[in-house]
Every structure is written in structure tokens, then in C-alpha cells.
């Protein structure tokens, strides 16, 4: 395979993966409750402010910094969702929380 062919193959693969990424993003966004996520973020900012007021955290330069920190904490939580054990349980296991929620698994009659 020549360098030109390799670059063309790599470019085609990149386009394919970008298209798949776009489709996946759309599907995942449809599964997100943005109002709930915003409420969690607001609560987190208030918790950070309380911890600062109680002297447990150093003061932030401004509220925007707290908002950024809260958003980063939520992003980290979302990043770890795929590792949540509730996602990897086998559907036939009786203690699968997701299975109970969806009404599937061995325990459903």
C-alpha cells in the first residue's frame, strides 16, 4: 500500500468515525434529562459555596469559577457512567437494578 493510499484510507476511516460519533452523540443526548442535570449542577455550586463559607475549601475568585468546577465534576461523573456496575450486569441476574427498571430478566414473570 502506498502512502497516498494509506492517507486516503485513513481519511475515509476518520470521516466514517466522525459520522458515527455524530450519530452517537444525538442518541446519547436524547437519553439525557438536561433539566435534572442543570438542577444537579446548581445544587453542586451551592454545596461548593457552603463548603467555602464553612472554611473547608479556599475561596474561589468568582462564581464563574465555581460554575466551571461544578461542570467539570459533572463531566467527570458522566465520563465514568460506562463503568457503573449496573450497566455490566448480566440480564439474568436477579440483582440487576437496570433489569428491574426495564422489567426484563429472570425475576420477571
Secondary structure by P-SEA (a helix, b strand, c coil): ccaaaaaaaaaaaaaaaaaaaaaaaaaaaaacaaaaaaaaaaaaaaaaaaaaaaccccccccaaaaaaaaaaaaaaaaaaccccccccccccccccaaaaaaccccccc
